[in-house]
Amino acid sequence: MMKIDEHLSEFVNLLGQGKAVRCQKDEWYIEKWPQRVFTLEQTRSLEVAKAFNAFLDRQERIPVILSANGAPEQKKKFADLLKASKIIKKKLQANSLKQNQAALKALKRRVVALKYRIGTELGGTDILKKGEIDEQLLQNLTALFQAWKKKQTIYHDQTLSLWEQNILENICQYPKFVKMVLKDPCQQEECFKRLLRDRYGVQEFIEFYSVYKRLEECLLVGWVGRFGKQFFSVETEQVGIVQRKVVALKMEGKKVNILDEKSRVTFDGNLKVDIKTVLNVFKAKNDEPGDFAVFGPSGVTRFNAHVHDRYNPATKKYDPIDLTQPNSAWWEKYPVFETVDRAELIRRHPQVINKEGQVVEANAHLNSGQWLVIEKASKESPGLDLDANHGYLDIYIPSGPDQYTLVTIGKFARKFPRGFFGRLKFIMGTFESRLAFGDENHCYFRRQHASVAYLAAEGQGKKLMELIRLDILASRANNLVFQFSWQNCSQWAYHKLIHVFGKEGEGGVVKNNYEISVLNLSPSNPLLKKLIKIVASTPKKIQSSLIKSLLFLFGSFRKMETLENGEIKTTSMVKVLEKMREVKIYLPGYLHHKIKEGTVIGTLSVGPFVQA
């Protein structure tokens, strides 16, 4: 058994001679003649293709040397890789088995990445200039994207934007990639989702495909789209007299080459962590918040979004940020999520609600010293579905001449539900809650986001932040509850808003954009959908009692004890339901519905705001 990397030329030559090459992981050998009789050629071809594809992925992690020094040796290796690819491609094309064709598709994708990554000088292919792109290719790709976009329910505006036109042109600078995509619906889907919806970098996606797959696995693709090339990009790295092509991710305020995941990064407090460990924290984000988060200026930062901790030099460990001082500017102790200028803020939120409840132009009414508070919701599916909804707040705080610091915060359950039955149990339970600083929904480009903006005087803004401070302290003491259908993320955001701006109809300006009858829901969960249909078919006078009985079976009786003003308080959904004549819930996605029907003036966007 020989390693492909150590015996690449021999591996290529024997493949070219038609020898019976077998592979196990990253090693290969020549099959002895008695065994060849019992092994199909298509089996050998599939083994070789899988091993070689994995080998190409590992080669992607080796920086391409752009300087003359070292290039001849590297050029020979790239020539061997491309030669082997042709031989393996020919073998896979000889049969139509599904597995072999999948391996062929994977091989073609990796070869395209390799060719553009190394360029003509090293035996590959150069990127075209904008003026050199094939107009017919651009037209074909644009037509396919427009057809795809029309099928995506998250797009409120189905027209082709200037930004999308520019990205399509950038993609067409890679004609080999485009020709491959035009032939393959699966690759079209991936291309359109990642480059045009999620705003992942074109060069990073095409040239470093295995790195993209790693970031996708680690749930970082959306953050790349949110903060762009300031967060993640292809870079030229200078090592002595040698220039190398690498991909870099911002960590602790500076770009770090992530091709070698064994290399270590130093975080605040001299905490040294290898890149692999950091990435794996993000990989587990659907189960727990972890000890790393993403912020615009600093990139990946040692910060637990639920604990709100920073390094404390006095204790020499990461402690929860001290929030005991009333009416303090506590957010200034936190990492900065993002800073934007006035022009960008107005572009994101051109219309705002003033203190009289009127919708006015932000450009004319956002004065110096005023804050902007954004009521936010996000959802993935059309209609009034229960799943994949969230409500939160964006708060833009003046931080300098025409500068605003964004604080984004939302309410979550402390523990996330897992599996089908876990989610069913979650529907009616009462759980411990946490406030997430740097709400993850800012990176959810797969969702449609709804926004309603409120002008706030400085005093109102500070009042809101004081309410949030108290809730963070309550959550740390496990005295903040979360209920999926009532005391949830959207109800929390709504209650903060009415405490500051007042309820509409009671001298204030804030509408309840979330409360909705259970019977008006359109859940994607087949069991819930069936139950709602059954209840809706019964006489109206028994519907409420029937719903309450069903919700009891889902666990509405489960309770949680909290401490309020020195007294123990018991909370459960049963107590909430007892007060209702008609069973209602708080649904974040109802805000989208109201904006669409015109009863609320707000914006709908793919991602956290309308993109430039």
C-alpha positions as CSV (number, residue, x, y, z in Angstrom):
1,M,0.0,0.0,0.0
2,M,1.4,3.4,-1.0
3,K,0.1,6.9,-0.2
4,I,-1.2,8.8,-3.2
5,D,0.6,12.0,-2.1
6,E,4.0,10.3,-1.7
7,H,3.8,8.3,-5.0
8,L,1.7,10.5,-7.2
9,S,3.6,10.2,-10.4
10,E,3.7,6.4,-10.2
11,F,0.0,6.3,-9.3
12,V,-0.8,8.4,-12.4
13,N,1.4,6.3,-14.7
14,L,-0.1,3.0,-13.6
15,L,-3.6,4.4,-14.1
16,G,-2.6,5.5,-17.6
17,Q,-1.3,2.0,-18.4
18,G,-4.7,0.5,-17.4
19,K,-3.3,-1.3,-14.4
20,A,-5.8,-2.6,-11.8
21,V,-5.4,0.1,-9.2
22,R,-7.3,-0.3,-6.0
23,C,-7.7,2.4,-3.3
24,Q,-8.3,2.4,0.5
25,K,-8.7,5.9,1.8
26,D,-5.5,7.8,0.8
27,E,-3.5,4.7,-0.1
28,W,-3.4,2.6,-3.3
29,Y,-2.0,-0.7,-4.6
30,I,-2.1,-2.9,-7.7
31,E,-4.6,-5.7,-7.3
32,K,-3.1,-9.2,-7.8
33,W,-4.3,-11.1,-10.8
34,P,-6.4,-13.8,-9.0
35,Q,-8.4,-11.1,-7.3
36,R,-8.9,-9.1,-10.5
37,V,-11.2,-11.8,-11.8
38,F,-13.7,-11.2,-9.0
39,T,-13.6,-7.4,-9.0
40,L,-15.6,-5.4,-11.5
41,E,-13.8,-2.6,-13.3
42,Q,-16.6,-0.2,-12.3
43,T,-15.9,-1.0,-8.6
44,R,-12.2,-0.2,-9.0
45,S,-13.0,3.0,-10.8
46,L,-15.4,4.1,-8.1
47,E,-12.8,3.4,-5.4
48,V,-10.1,5.3,-7.2
49,A,-12.5,8.3,-7.9
50,K,-13.6,8.6,-4.2
51,A,-10.0,8.4,-3.0
52,F,-8.8,10.9,-5.6
53,N,-11.6,13.3,-4.9
54,A,-10.7,13.3,-1.2
55,F,-7.0,13.7,-2.2
56,L,-7.9,16.8,-4.3
57,D,-9.7,18.2,-1.2
58,R,-6.6,17.8,0.8
59,Q,-4.5,19.4,-1.9
60,E,-6.8,22.4,-1.7
61,R,-5.5,22.9,1.9
62,I,-1.9,23.4,0.6
63,P,-1.4,27.0,-0.4
64,V,-0.6,27.7,-4.0
65,I,2.9,29.3,-4.3
66,L,2.5,32.3,-6.6
67,S,6.2,33.3,-6.5
68,A,8.8,31.8,-9.0
69,N,10.6,30.0,-6.2
70,G,9.1,26.6,-5.7
71,A,6.8,26.9,-8.7
72,P,8.5,24.2,-11.0
73,E,8.0,21.4,-8.4
74,Q,4.5,22.6,-7.7
75,K,3.7,22.8,-11.5
76,K,4.8,19.2,-12.0
77,K,2.4,18.1,-9.2
78,F,-0.5,20.0,-10.7
79,A,0.2,18.5,-14.1
80,D,0.1,15.0,-12.5
81,L,-3.2,15.9,-10.7
82,L,-4.8,17.1,-14.0
83,K,-3.5,14.0,-15.9
84,A,-4.9,11.6,-13.3
85,S,-8.2,13.5,-13.4
86,K,-8.5,12.9,-17.1
87,I,-7.8,9.2,-16.8
88,I,-10.3,8.8,-13.9
89,K,-12.9,10.9,-15.7
90,K,-12.7,8.6,-18.7
91,K,-13.1,5.5,-16.6
92,L,-16.1,6.9,-14.8
93,Q,-17.7,7.9,-18.1
94,A,-17.5,4.3,-19.3
95,N,-20.5,3.2,-17.1
96,S,-23.8,4.8,-16.1
97,L,-24.1,3.6,-12.5
98,K,-25.5,6.2,-10.2
99,Q,-22.6,6.1,-7.7
100,N,-20.0,6.4,-10.5
101,Q,-21.8,9.3,-12.1
102,A,-22.0,11.1,-8.7
103,A,-18.2,10.6,-8.3
104,L,-17.7,11.9,-11.8
105,K,-19.7,15.1,-11.0
106,A,-17.7,15.6,-7.8
107,L,-14.4,15.1,-9.7
108,K,-15.4,17.7,-12.4
109,R,-16.2,20.2,-9.7
110,R,-12.9,19.7,-8.0
111,V,-10.9,19.9,-11.2
112,V,-12.6,23.2,-12.1
113,A,-11.7,24.5,-8.7
114,L,-8.1,23.4,-9.1
115,K,-7.7,24.9,-12.6
116,Y,-8.9,28.4,-11.6
117,R,-7.0,28.2,-8.3
118,I,-3.6,27.7,-9.9
119,G,-4.1,29.8,-13.1
120,T,-2.5,29.4,-16.5
121,E,1.1,29.9,-15.3
122,L,0.8,26.7,-13.3
123,G,-1.1,24.7,-15.9
124,G,-4.6,25.7,-15.1
125,T,-7.0,28.4,-16.3
126,D,-7.0,32.2,-15.8
127,I,-10.1,34.1,-14.7
128,L,-11.5,36.2,-17.5
129,K,-11.8,40.0,-17.2
130,K,-15.3,41.5,-17.1
131,G,-14.9,42.7,-20.7
132,E,-14.0,39.1,-21.9
133,I,-17.0,37.2,-20.6
134,D,-19.3,35.3,-23.0
135,E,-22.5,37.2,-23.4
136,Q,-24.5,34.1,-24.3
137,L,-23.3,32.3,-21.2
138,L,-24.3,35.3,-19.1
139,Q,-27.8,35.4,-20.8
140,N,-28.3,31.6,-20.2
141,L,-27.1,31.8,-16.6
142,T,-29.3,34.9,-15.9
143,A,-32.4,33.2,-17.4
144,L,-31.9,30.2,-15.2
145,F,-31.4,32.3,-12.1
146,Q,-34.5,34.4,-12.8
147,A,-36.6,31.2,-13.2
148,W,-35.1,29.9,-9.9
149,K,-35.8,33.1,-8.1
150,K,-39.4,33.2,-9.1
151,K,-39.9,29.9,-7.3
152,Q,-38.4,31.1,-4.0
153,T,-41.1,32.3,-1.7
154,I,-38.7,34.3,0.5
155,Y,-38.2,36.9,-2.3
156,H,-40.8,39.7,-2.0
157,D,-39.2,41.5,-5.0
158,Q,-38.8,39.1,-7.9
159,T,-37.0,41.5,-10.2
160,L,-33.3,41.2,-11.0
161,S,-31.3,43.6,-8.8
162,L,-28.2,45.5,-9.9
163,W,-26.2,43.6,-7.3
164,E,-27.4,40.2,-8.7
165,Q,-26.5,41.3,-12.2
166,N,-23.0,42.1,-11.0
167,I,-22.6,38.7,-9.3
168,L,-23.8,36.9,-12.4
169,E,-21.2,38.7,-14.4
170,N,-18.6,37.8,-11.8
171,I,-19.6,34.1,-12.0
172,C,-19.2,34.3,-15.8
173,Q,-15.6,35.2,-15.4
174,Y,-15.3,31.5,-14.7
175,P,-16.7,30.0,-18.0
176,K,-15.7,26.4,-17.2
177,F,-17.7,26.6,-14.0
178,V,-20.7,28.2,-15.7
179,K,-20.8,25.5,-18.4
180,M,-20.8,22.8,-15.8
181,V,-23.5,24.6,-13.8
182,L,-25.7,25.0,-16.9
183,K,-25.8,21.2,-17.4
184,D,-26.5,20.3,-13.8
185,P,-29.7,21.3,-11.9
186,C,-28.2,20.4,-8.5
187,Q,-25.2,22.6,-9.1
188,Q,-27.4,25.4,-10.3
189,E,-29.3,25.2,-7.0
190,E,-26.1,25.3,-4.9
191,C,-24.7,28.1,-7.0
192,F,-27.8,30.3,-6.8
193,K,-28.4,29.7,-3.1
194,R,-24.8,30.3,-2.0
195,L,-23.7,33.1,-4.4
196,L,-26.9,35.0,-5.1
197,R,-29.0,34.4,-2.0
198,D,-26.4,33.9,0.8
199,R,-23.9,36.3,-0.8
200,Y,-20.9,33.9,-0.4
201,G,-17.8,35.1,-2.3
202,V,-17.6,34.0,-6.0
203,Q,-13.9,33.3,-6.0
204,E,-14.0,31.6,-2.6
205,F,-16.8,29.3,-3.7
206,I,-15.4,28.4,-7.1
207,E,-11.7,28.0,-6.3
208,F,-11.9,26.6,-2.7
209,Y,-14.8,24.3,-2.8
210,S,-13.8,22.0,0.0
211,V,-13.2,25.0,2.3
212,Y,-16.7,26.2,1.3
213,K,-18.1,22.7,2.3
214,R,-16.3,23.0,5.6
215,L,-17.8,26.4,6.4
216,E,-21.2,25.2,5.3
217,E,-20.9,22.3,7.7
218,C,-19.9,24.8,10.4
219,L,-22.9,27.0,9.8
220,L,-20.6,30.0,8.8
221,V,-21.7,30.5,5.2
222,G,-24.4,33.0,6.3
223,W,-21.9,35.0,8.4
224,V,-19.7,35.2,5.3
225,G,-22.6,36.7,3.4
226,R,-23.5,39.0,6.3
227,F,-20.0,40.6,6.7
228,G,-18.5,39.9,3.3
229,K,-14.8,40.1,2.4
230,Q,-13.9,42.0,5.5
231,F,-14.7,38.6,7.3
232,F,-13.7,35.9,4.8
233,S,-11.7,36.2,1.5
234,V,-9.0,34.8,-0.7
235,E,-5.7,36.5,0.2
236,T,-2.1,36.6,-0.9
237,E,0.1,35.8,2.0
238,Q,3.7,36.8,2.2
239,V,6.0,34.2,3.8
240,G,9.6,35.4,3.5
241,I,10.2,35.9,-0.2
242,V,7.3,33.6,-1.1
243,Q,3.8,34.7,-1.9
244,R,1.1,32.1,-1.3
245,K,-2.6,32.0,-2.2
246,V,-4.7,31.3,0.9
247,V,-8.2,31.7,2.3
248,A,-8.5,33.8,5.4
249,L,-11.1,34.2,8.1
250,K,-11.2,37.1,10.5
251,M,-10.5,36.0,14.1
252,E,-9.9,38.3,17.0
253,G,-9.7,41.3,14.7
254,K,-7.3,40.0,12.1
255,K,-7.4,37.8,9.0
256,V,-6.1,34.2,9.7
257,N,-5.2,31.6,7.1
258,I,-7.6,28.7,7.8
259,L,-6.2,26.2,5.3
260,D,-4.3,24.5,8.1
261,E,-6.8,23.8,10.8
262,K,-4.1,22.6,13.2
263,S,-2.7,26.1,13.5
264,R,-3.6,28.1,16.6
265,V,-5.2,31.5,17.1
266,T,-4.7,33.7,20.2
267,F,-7.8,35.2,21.6
268,D,-8.4,37.7,24.4
269,G,-6.8,36.7,27.6
270,N,-4.0,34.8,25.7
271,L,-6.4,32.0,25.0
272,K,-4.8,29.8,22.3
273,V,-7.2,27.6,20.3
274,D,-6.6,25.6,17.1
275,I,-8.8,26.6,14.1
276,K,-10.4,23.1,14.0
277,T,-11.7,23.5,17.5
278,V,-13.1,26.9,16.8
279,L,-14.8,25.8,13.6
280,N,-16.3,22.8,15.4
281,V,-17.9,25.1,18.0
282,F,-19.9,26.7,15.1
283,K,-20.7,23.3,13.7
284,A,-22.6,22.5,17.0
285,K,-24.4,25.9,17.1
286,N,-27.8,24.2,16.4
287,D,-27.4,22.4,19.7
288,E,-25.7,24.9,21.9
289,P,-24.4,28.5,21.6
290,G,-20.8,27.7,22.3
291,D,-18.0,29.9,23.4
292,F,-17.3,31.7,20.0
293,A,-19.5,34.2,18.1
294,V,-19.2,36.4,15.0
295,F,-19.0,40.2,15.2
296,G,-18.2,42.5,12.3
297,P,-15.1,44.4,13.5
298,S,-13.5,41.5,15.3
299,G,-14.8,38.5,13.3
300,V,-14.8,35.3,15.3
301,T,-14.5,36.3,18.9
302,R,-14.3,34.4,22.2
303,F,-17.8,35.3,23.5
304,N,-20.7,33.1,24.6
305,A,-23.9,34.7,23.1
306,H,-26.1,33.3,26.0
307,V,-23.6,33.8,28.9
308,H,-22.4,37.3,27.7
309,D,-18.8,36.8,29.0
310,R,-15.5,38.5,28.5
311,Y,-12.0,37.9,29.8
312,N,-11.5,39.3,33.3
313,P,-7.8,40.1,34.0
314,A,-8.6,40.1,37.8
315,T,-9.8,36.5,37.8
316,K,-7.8,35.4,34.8
317,K,-10.9,33.7,33.3
318,Y,-14.0,34.5,31.2
319,D,-16.7,35.9,33.5
320,P,-20.2,37.1,32.8
321,I,-20.1,40.9,32.1
322,D,-21.0,42.9,35.1
323,L,-24.5,44.3,34.6
324,T,-25.3,45.3,38.2
325,Q,-25.0,49.1,37.7
326,P,-28.5,50.5,37.0
327,N,-29.0,52.8,34.0
328,S,-25.5,52.3,32.7
329,A,-24.3,52.1,29.1
330,W,-23.8,48.3,29.7
331,W,-23.6,47.5,26.0
332,E,-20.3,49.4,25.7
333,K,-18.7,46.5,27.6
334,Y,-19.8,44.1,24.9
335,P,-18.1,43.3,21.5
336,V,-19.3,45.7,18.8
337,F,-21.6,43.8,16.4
338,E,-21.4,46.4,13.6
339,T,-21.0,50.1,13.1
340,V,-22.7,51.8,10.1
341,D,-22.9,55.4,8.9
342,R,-26.2,57.4,8.6
343,A,-26.4,56.9,4.9
344,E,-26.3,53.1,5.2
345,L,-28.8,53.1,8.1
346,I,-31.3,55.2,6.1
347,R,-30.7,52.9,3.1
348,R,-31.6,49.9,5.2
349,H,-34.6,51.5,6.9
350,P,-35.9,54.4,4.6
351,Q,-39.2,54.7,6.4
352,V,-39.7,55.0,10.2
353,I,-42.5,55.5,12.7
354,N,-42.3,58.8,14.6
355,K,-43.7,59.6,18.1
356,E,-47.1,60.5,16.6
357,G,-47.3,57.0,15.0
358,Q,-46.9,58.4,11.5
359,V,-44.7,56.7,8.9
360,V,-42.1,59.3,7.7
361,E,-38.9,59.4,5.7
362,A,-35.9,58.5,7.8
363,N,-33.6,60.9,5.9
364,A,-35.7,63.9,6.8
365,H,-36.5,62.9,10.4
366,L,-33.5,61.0,11.9
367,N,-31.8,63.8,13.8
368,S,-28.5,63.9,15.7
369,G,-28.7,62.0,18.9
370,Q,-31.8,60.0,18.0
371,W,-31.8,56.2,18.1
372,L,-33.5,53.8,15.7
373,V,-35.2,50.7,17.1
374,I,-36.2,48.0,14.6
375,E,-38.9,45.4,15.3
376,K,-37.6,42.3,13.5
377,A,-39.0,38.9,12.5
378,S,-37.7,36.1,10.3
379,K,-39.3,33.0,8.7
380,E,-38.4,30.3,6.2
381,S,-41.6,29.0,4.8
382,P,-44.6,30.8,3.2
383,G,-47.9,31.2,5.0
384,L,-48.4,31.1,8.7
385,D,-46.2,28.2,9.7
386,L,-45.1,27.6,13.2
387,D,-41.6,26.3,12.3
388,A,-38.5,28.4,11.6
389,N,-39.8,31.7,13.0
390,H,-38.1,34.2,15.2
391,G,-38.6,37.7,16.5
392,Y,-35.9,40.0,17.8
393,L,-34.7,43.6,18.1
394,D,-32.1,45.6,16.2
395,I,-31.1,48.8,18.1
396,Y,-29.0,51.5,16.3
397,I,-27.3,53.7,18.9
398,P,-25.5,56.9,18.0
399,S,-21.7,56.4,18.5
400,G,-20.1,59.4,16.8
401,P,-20.8,62.0,14.1
402,D,-23.2,60.2,11.7
403,Q,-22.2,56.8,13.1
404,Y,-24.4,54.2,14.7
405,T,-23.5,51.0,16.6
406,L,-25.9,48.1,16.1
407,V,-27.0,46.0,19.0
408,T,-29.0,43.0,17.9
409,I,-30.6,40.8,20.6
410,G,-33.3,38.2,20.8
411,K,-34.9,35.7,23.2
412,F,-34.3,32.0,23.0
413,A,-34.8,28.9,25.0
414,R,-31.7,27.9,27.0
415,K,-31.8,24.4,25.5
416,F,-32.7,23.9,21.9
417,P,-35.2,21.1,21.1
418,R,-33.9,18.1,19.2
419,G,-35.7,15.7,16.9
420,F,-39.3,15.4,15.8
421,F,-40.7,14.5,19.2
422,G,-38.5,17.0,21.0
423,R,-40.0,19.8,18.8
424,L,-43.6,18.5,19.5
425,K,-42.8,18.5,23.3
426,F,-41.4,22.0,22.9
427,I,-44.7,23.5,21.5
428,M,-46.4,23.6,24.9
429,G,-43.6,23.5,27.5
430,T,-42.3,26.2,29.7
431,F,-38.5,26.4,29.8
432,E,-35.6,28.5,31.0
433,S,-34.7,31.4,28.6
434,R,-31.6,33.3,27.5
435,L,-31.1,36.6,25.6
436,A,-28.7,36.1,22.7
437,F,-26.5,39.1,22.1
438,G,-25.6,39.1,18.4
439,D,-28.7,37.4,17.2
440,E,-27.9,34.5,14.8
441,N,-30.8,35.5,12.6
442,H,-28.6,38.2,11.1
443,C,-26.8,35.4,9.1
444,Y,-30.0,33.6,8.0
445,F,-30.3,34.5,4.3
446,R,-32.4,31.4,3.8
447,R,-35.2,33.3,5.6
448,Q,-37.4,36.3,4.7
449,H,-36.9,39.1,7.2
450,A,-39.5,41.7,8.2
451,S,-38.6,45.0,9.7
452,V,-40.6,47.9,11.3
453,A,-38.5,50.9,12.3
454,Y,-39.2,53.3,15.2
455,L,-37.5,56.7,15.9
456,A,-36.4,56.9,19.5
457,A,-35.3,59.8,21.6
458,E,-32.1,59.2,23.6
459,G,-34.2,58.8,26.8
460,Q,-36.4,56.2,25.2
461,G,-33.4,54.3,23.8
462,K,-31.8,54.2,27.3
463,K,-35.1,53.0,28.8
464,L,-35.2,50.1,26.4
465,M,-31.6,49.1,27.2
466,E,-32.3,49.3,30.9
467,L,-35.3,46.9,30.4
468,I,-33.0,44.5,28.4
469,R,-30.3,44.7,31.1
470,L,-32.8,43.6,33.8
471,D,-33.9,40.7,31.5
472,I,-30.3,39.6,31.0
473,L,-29.9,39.5,34.8
474,A,-33.2,37.6,35.2
475,S,-32.1,35.0,32.6
476,R,-28.8,34.5,34.4
477,A,-30.7,33.7,37.6
478,N,-33.0,31.3,35.5
479,N,-35.9,33.6,36.2
480,L,-36.8,34.3,32.5
481,V,-39.1,31.8,31.0
482,F,-39.6,30.8,27.3
483,Q,-42.7,29.3,25.8
484,F,-42.7,28.5,22.2
485,S,-46.3,29.8,21.6
486,W,-46.7,32.6,24.2
487,Q,-43.8,34.0,26.2
488,N,-41.6,33.6,23.2
489,C,-39.1,35.7,21.2
490,S,-41.8,37.9,19.5
491,Q,-43.8,38.5,22.6
492,W,-40.6,39.6,24.4
493,A,-39.7,42.0,21.6
494,Y,-43.3,43.4,21.5
495,H,-43.4,43.9,25.3
496,K,-40.1,45.8,25.2
497,L,-41.5,48.1,22.5
498,I,-44.7,48.9,24.2
499,H,-42.9,49.7,27.5
500,V,-40.9,52.3,25.6
501,F,-43.3,53.5,22.8
502,G,-46.7,52.6,24.2
503,K,-49.5,50.5,22.7
504,E,-51.4,51.8,19.7
505,G,-54.9,52.9,20.9
506,E,-53.6,53.6,24.4
507,G,-51.6,56.7,23.5
508,G,-48.7,54.8,22.0
509,V,-47.6,53.7,18.5
510,V,-46.8,50.0,18.7
511,K,-49.2,47.5,17.2
512,N,-49.4,43.8,18.3
513,N,-48.2,42.3,15.1
514,Y,-47.9,38.7,16.4
515,E,-51.0,37.5,18.2
516,I,-53.0,35.1,16.0
517,S,-55.7,32.5,16.5
518,V,-54.5,28.9,16.5
519,L,-57.1,28.0,13.9
520,N,-55.6,30.6,11.4
521,L,-52.2,28.8,11.4
522,S,-51.0,26.8,8.4
523,P,-48.3,24.5,10.0
524,S,-46.0,22.4,7.8
525,N,-45.9,19.7,10.5
526,P,-48.4,17.1,9.2
527,L,-49.7,16.1,12.6
528,L,-50.4,19.7,13.7
529,K,-51.9,20.5,10.3
530,K,-54.3,17.5,10.7
531,L,-55.3,18.5,14.2
532,I,-56.1,22.1,13.2
533,K,-58.2,20.8,10.3
534,I,-60.1,18.5,12.6
535,V,-60.8,21.2,15.2
536,A,-61.9,23.7,12.6
537,S,-64.5,21.2,11.4
538,T,-66.2,21.0,14.8
539,P,-68.9,23.4,16.2
540,K,-67.4,26.8,17.1
541,K,-68.6,26.7,20.7
542,I,-66.5,23.6,21.5
543,Q,-63.4,24.6,19.5
544,S,-61.6,26.4,22.3
545,S,-62.1,23.6,24.9
546,L,-61.0,21.0,22.3
547,I,-57.8,23.0,21.5
548,K,-57.0,23.3,25.2
549,S,-57.5,19.6,25.7
550,L,-55.2,18.8,22.8
551,L,-52.6,21.2,24.1
552,F,-52.8,19.6,27.5
553,L,-51.7,16.3,25.8
554,F,-48.8,18.2,24.2
555,G,-47.7,19.1,27.8
556,S,-49.2,22.5,28.5
557,F,-49.4,21.4,32.2
558,R,-45.5,21.4,32.4
559,K,-44.5,24.3,34.7
560,M,-41.5,26.3,35.8
561,E,-40.8,28.2,39.0
562,T,-39.2,31.6,39.0
563,L,-38.4,34.2,41.6
564,E,-40.1,37.6,41.2
565,N,-39.7,40.3,43.8
566,G,-38.7,37.7,46.4
567,E,-41.7,35.5,45.7
568,I,-41.9,32.2,43.9
569,K,-44.0,32.3,40.8
570,T,-45.2,29.2,38.9
571,T,-45.6,29.6,35.1
572,S,-47.2,27.1,32.7
573,M,-49.2,27.3,29.4
574,V,-52.2,25.9,31.3
575,K,-52.4,29.1,33.3
576,V,-52.1,31.2,30.1
577,L,-54.8,29.2,28.3
578,E,-57.2,29.5,31.3
579,K,-57.6,33.2,30.6
580,M,-58.3,32.8,26.9
581,R,-61.8,32.5,25.3
582,E,-60.2,32.0,21.9
583,V,-56.9,30.2,21.9
584,K,-54.2,32.4,20.4
585,I,-50.4,32.3,20.2
586,Y,-47.6,34.8,19.3
587,L,-46.2,34.0,15.8
588,P,-43.2,36.0,14.6
589,G,-44.1,35.3,10.9
590,Y,-47.4,37.1,11.4
591,L,-45.5,40.4,11.0
592,H,-44.6,39.4,7.4
593,H,-48.3,38.7,6.7
594,K,-49.3,42.1,7.9
595,I,-46.7,43.9,5.9
596,K,-47.7,42.0,2.8
597,E,-51.4,42.8,3.2
598,G,-50.6,46.5,3.9
599,T,-51.9,46.8,7.4
600,V,-48.3,47.5,8.7
601,I,-45.7,49.7,6.9
602,G,-42.4,47.9,7.0
603,T,-39.8,46.2,4.7
604,L,-39.4,42.6,3.6
605,S,-36.0,41.3,2.7
606,V,-33.9,38.3,2.1
607,G,-31.4,38.6,4.9
608,P,-31.6,41.0,7.8
609,F,-32.2,44.1,5.6
610,V,-32.7,45.1,2.0
611,Q,-29.3,44.5,0.4
612,A,-27.4,47.1,-1.6
